[in-house]
Amino acid sequence: MMASSAPLIGFLHPGAMGASIASIVTGTGAWVGDGRSEATAWRAEEAGLVQLGSLGEMVDRCEVIVSVCPPGSAVEVARSVADAGFDGVFADVNAVSPQTARTIAERFARFVDGGIIGPPVRVAGTTRLHLSGGEAPLVAELWRDSPLEVRVIDGPAGAASAVKACFATWTKASAAMLLAIRALARAEGVEESLAAEWATSMPDLADRAELSAVGTAPKAWRFVGEMHEQADAFEAGGLPGGFSAAAAEIYRRMAVLKDVEAADLDAVLGALLDAGRLPPG
């Protein structure tokens, strides 16, 4: 390990969140450019990351590798790092279920489970990184005195992912449910009546629906895998996972708005209802 004296911390793969936490890490962030998109290359350059030629080079030069990728890719990314012979600390900070985190942990002698809550880091007080596992204090030091708040949980692999799953089920699944309710009201022709009832009994819900639509439309496609992971988490805990499974379907229908600028509530409701009218498959 550490064929070079450069204090490199590997990041796979720097999307908006990954680039933001890599840019403020103690030491120097590094990434593998091979096969990545132009958008990823731009983010990595803006974050000041060192580009490495291959995963093998990252394994040789980095003592810590941090995985920040879509949840559906987390297991495959971990497998590729383990198969490359990495013997340093592997930190998976993706929005996966506790059991997925524990499955990934089995591949590494030194593993840290993580869960990020909040937006990409811009200023202090907005984003928290929960960590668990024996090496968590070591990984926490990578963001000492940075805008990212790190909270170490006294628990094994899976504990940090459990916190993330519980938190995000409320924020993301409740937002999806609110949008689904508004879509049902439109389908039944009772939007005005529902809005009037909300104004009387729960006056914040109309604004919450608008904010949920605008805030989630561009990134709904990223939430599909996360919601499925959360459904698995509930079911593994002996609880119904239908909340998150339904949210995954809502966000899947909203994925058509990924490249739509300024998508509003009307656009979201249209996407939800249009997808429901299509034949299966």
N, C-alpha and C positions, 0 to 999 in steps of 0.2 A: 504494500500500500504506500501511497505518497511517493511516487517516482520523482516528483518535483517538490521543492520547498514552498511553492506558492500555496497560500492558505485558501484553497478553492472549496466551495460548497456547491455540490451539484443540484440542479433543479430540473425535474422532468414533469411536465413540459410547461414553459412559462406562458400561460394565458394571462388574462388581465390580473387575476388574483396572484398567480405564481410570480409574475414579473414584479408586482408591487412588493411582495414580501422578500423577493430575492434582492431587490434594489437597496434594501435597508439592513441586510444581514451583516453580522460582524465577519470580516474577511471579504472575500470576493466571490460573487455568485458566478456559476458557470452553467452552460447549457450545451446540448448537442444539436447542431443545426441541420444535420443530414436528414433530408426528407420532410422537414418542417415547412410551413407555409410562409409566405412573405409577411403576413400580418404578425406571425410569431417572431420572425426575424426582426421586424421593426420594434416590437415590444422589448425583445431581448437587448437590442442596441440602446433603446431609450433607458433601459434599466441599468445599463453599464455592465452587462454580463459578458464574460469571456466565452467565446465560442470554441467548443472542442470538436474534434473531427469525428468522434465515434463514441458509442456507449463504452466500449472497451477503454478508451482513454479516460473517460470520466471515472470508471471503476478504479483505474490505476492511480489517478491523481487526487481523488476526493475521499476524505475520511467520512463525510456525511453526505448522503444523497436524500433529497426531499422530493417526494412525488406529489405534484399538484396537477391533477388531470380530471377529465370527466369521470364520474363514478364507475361507469361501465367499462372503462379502460384500466381501472386501478389494479385489478388482479393481473392482467397481461403485462402492464408496466413493471410490476413487482417481479413477475416471473422472469422477464428479460434481464433485470438487474441481478437476480439471484443466479440465473444460468450463466451470466458473465463472470461469476466467481467473486462477487462483491463480499468483503468480510468486514466492512465498516458498519456505521450506524445507518440503517434505512428508516426514514421517517415518512409514513404514509399519512398525509393530512387531508385526504379526500373525504367527501360526504358519503361514506359507506356505512353499512350496518355493523354493529359490534361483531357479529359472527364473521363477516367478510374481513374485518380487521384482524381477527384472530387467525383466520385462514392464511392471510398474508404473512402474519408474524411467524408462522411455522417455517417459513423459508429462510429466516434470518436468525443468526445467533444474537444480533444486537438490533433491536427493533423498537420504534417509538410510534405510538398511535396518536393521531391528531385530528382535531376538528376546528375549522375556522368559522367564526360567526361574525358577520358584518361585511361591509363592502371592501373592495381593494383599498389598501392602506394609502391614505393621503395625509391625514393629520392624526394626532394622538386622540384617543378616546372613542374611536369609531369601530375598531376591529380587535377581536380577541382570538387568540390561538390556544385551545385547550390541548394539553399533552398528557399522556399516561404511559406507563411502562418504566422499566428500570433505568433506561438511559434518558428519560424525559428531562431531568435537570441539566444534563449536558446540552441537549438540543435547545432548551430554553435560553441558554447563555448566548446562542447565536443572535438573539434579538434583544439583548440587554441594552438598556438606554436607547431604545428605538420607539417610534410611534406605535408599534405593534405591542399590545398587552398580552403577555404569555401567562397562562394559568396552568400550573402543574397539578394534576389530580393524583392523589394517593391511591392508585389502582393499577391493574394490569392492562395489557393491550385489550382494547374494546371499550374501556371506560370513557375515553375522550370521544370516541365515535358515538357512544350512547348519549352523551350530553348533546352533541350536535344533532342526532336523530330526534331526540325529544324536543329540542328547541325549534328545529326547522319544520317538524311536523305541524306545530302550531302556526308558525308564520306562513309557510308555503301552502300547507293543506287548507288552512282557514281562508287564505286568499283565493285559492282555487274554488272552494265551496261557495264563497260569496259571488264569484263570477258565474258559477253554474246556476245559482239561485236567480241571479239577474237574467241569465239567458232563458231559464224556464219561464220567468214572468213575461219576457218578450214573446216566447213561443205561444203562451196562452193569452196574449193580448192584455195583460193586466199590469204593465210597467208603471203606468201613472198611479194606479191604486196602490201598488206596493210602495212606490216612492212617497205617497201621501202617508201611508202607515209608518214607514220608516221615519219620516219627518216628525211624526207625533211621538212614537215610542222609542226609537233608536236613531236619533238625528245624525249620528256620525257615520252610519252605514253607507249612505249614498256617496259621500266623499271617499270613504274607504274603497268602495267598488271602483270609482274612477281612478284613484291612485294605484290600486292593484293592477288595473288594466294597463295603464301607462307604464308602470314600473316593471311589470313582468313580461310584457309582450316581446321585447327584443331578445330576452334571454330565457324565455319559457322552454325552448328546446333543451337547454342545459339542465332543467329540473326533472326531466322525465326519468332518467336513470336514478337520480337521487331519491325520487318518490318511491320507486320500486325497491330500492335498498331499505327505505324506512318501513315499507310494508312488510318486508322480510323480517325486520327487527321486531316489529310488534308481534308477528306470528310466532317467531322464535321465543318470545317472552310469554306465549300462551294467551295473547290478546288478538282481537281482530285487526287485520291490516287494511281493511277496506277503505279507511279514510285516505291513506296515502296512495293506494292503488287507483282510486277514483281521481285523485289529484294528478297522478301521472297521466291519465287519459285526457284530462282537461288541458294539461300543458302540452301533450302531444298534438292536440288539435290546434293549439296556439302557435305551434312551431312554424306554420306557414307565414307568420308575421316577423320572422327573424330579420329579414332585410327591409322591412317596411319602416320608413321614417315616420316618427310621430304617430304611431298607432294609438288610437283612442278606444274608449269603451265600446263604441259602435262597431269598430273593426274587430275587436275581440269577440263580442257577442255574435257577430256575423260568422267568424271563423268557427266558433263552438257549434253553432246551429247548422251551418252548412255541412260540417264534417258529420254531424249526426244524421243528415239526410242521405249520405252516400251509402250504397250497398256494401255489405261486409266484404273485406279483402281488397 
